[in-house]
Amino acid sequence: MKTVTHWIAGKPFPGLPAASDASRAWGPVTDPATGEVTARVAMAGPAEVDAAVAAAKQAYAGWRGSSLAQRTAVLFRYRALLDARRDEIAALITAEQGKVHADALGEVARGLEIVELACGLGTALQGDMSAQVPGQADVASIRQPLGVVVGISPFNFPAMISMWMFPMAIACGNTFVHKPSSKAPSASVLLAELAAEAGVPEGVLNIVQGDEVAVNALLDHPDVAAVSFVGSTPVARHVYRRASAGGKRVQALGGAKNHMLVMPDADLDAAADAAVSAAYGSAGQRCMAVSVVVAVGEAGDALVSRIAERAVKVTVGPGDDPASTMGPLVTRAHRDDVAAYVAGAAAQGAEVVLDGRDFTVEGRENGFWMGVSLLDKVSTDSDAYQNEIFGPVLCVVRAESYDEAIGLINACRYGNASSIFTRDGGTARRFQWEVEAGMVGVNVPMPVPVGHHSFGGWKDSAFGDHRMYGSEAVHFYTQGKVITSSWPDSPSPR
């Protein structure tokens, strides 16, 4: 059986014996399309975390002292290696996370965009100087790295979100310890191997596999200066509270309930196309998925009909089958939780237009399958509306007016992303100003910002003052220093 282990100080780290609990030494890695255990992953405890942080701490002085030109050269080589191996990275994602190969390739491409941003970070790290303020004194502002920083990434984008974190961090001069999801751990190791091949020095990028034991050890470690996290809201809140209580800088992105408001004047065919791709792509297992469509007035019946006729054409199957457009869910337990929301919505008064609970794939009946589900006339106090389902379930809520629609969107405890579909510029402008969400789309269902902007939400979708990538990442991964200097007059040299 394949073994996935840690990567510490530039090489594989086999893990240490779990003397107190040998059952925790390894965890299973499962193929979601078959339900079979295909690998085992090492589960870090405090000893492995200590080894990774120590390696990062030892490497910090040398990496911090390297020139921007040296770091940039390494990152350019890294970007080229990632590009050459993107198909291999995508195959690892599909095998462990389940998404179709095209989605996995798209994930790698989005990660590469942030690596490219990191390659050009030199200008973003420039300081400022004011001369002769006051008198003959000069005042300069510079930014310096923090030290050892940590990234904790989720199962749904095992390559992309990792690349949102560590390239920006190490470009700023920090060293990094990454804790990926134990459900999809292999991509992280390949990313580290390619970083070493590109010339990233030993200890600058380290990987510890594991679960909450490793997470808490990282959050509590006195030599960790900052933590980046992406995952569910309850865990994001835990990470923020625990790490910040120890004086660490924290950015923690949580869950989402992204709304797509469709006005009666919208192009309903375009809106239906957008809803289907945004709701069911990656089996709905992404924080930018549209999970609620708010249909205003007379748009409702026609829009639901259009969504249903498109949704039934989604081809659910193994991610390595080119004919598949949606893969399985990541675990059996998660699949059962998603199915329970569909059953609960029906019991709470929703109209089940499409029910994907009984879906299976011939020959792979033990896979974690669920077909697309569409729920209409969903109550805003139902469980399916109130909670992040994180699966291929689209809820439709009806509203009589724009004001009612914006009111229910803003009442939601999540504020990750929201979009509007309309032909009216005034309505669109009003929406982008009034909606309480960190990322807003106008006739765009998933408004994921390009790399030089920043990614993050509001309310229960984000904890901490900084977002991911873009200019905010530079501020998160560095700290400011202001230098005031004055030199006394001295005799001219002879």
Buried (B, 14 or more C-beta within 10 A) or exposed (E): EEEBBBBBBBEBBEBBEBEEEEEBBBBEBBBBBBBEEBBBBBBBBBBBBBBBBBBBBBBBEEBBEBEBEEBBBBBBBBBEBBEEBBEEBBBBBBBBBBBBBBBBBBBBBBBBBBBBBBBBBEEBBEEEEEEEEEEEEBBBEBBBBBBBBBBBBBBBBBBBBBBBBBBBBBBBBBBBBBBBBBBBBBBBBBBBBBBBEBBBBBBBBBBBBBBEBBBBBBBBBEEBBBBBBBBBBEBBBBBBEBBBEEEBBBBBBBBBBBBBBBBBBBBBEBBBBBBBBBBBBBBBBBBBBBBBBBBBBEBBEBBBEBBBEBBEEBEBBBBBBEEBBBBBBBBBEBBEBBBBBBEBBBEBEBEBBBBBBEBEBEEBEBBBBBBBBBBBBBBBEBBBBEBBBBBBBBBBBBBEEBEBBBEBBBEBEBBBBBBBBBEBEEBBEBBBEBBBBBBBBBBBBBBBBEBBEBBBBBBBBBBBEBBBBBBBBBBBBBBEEEEEEEEEEEEEEE
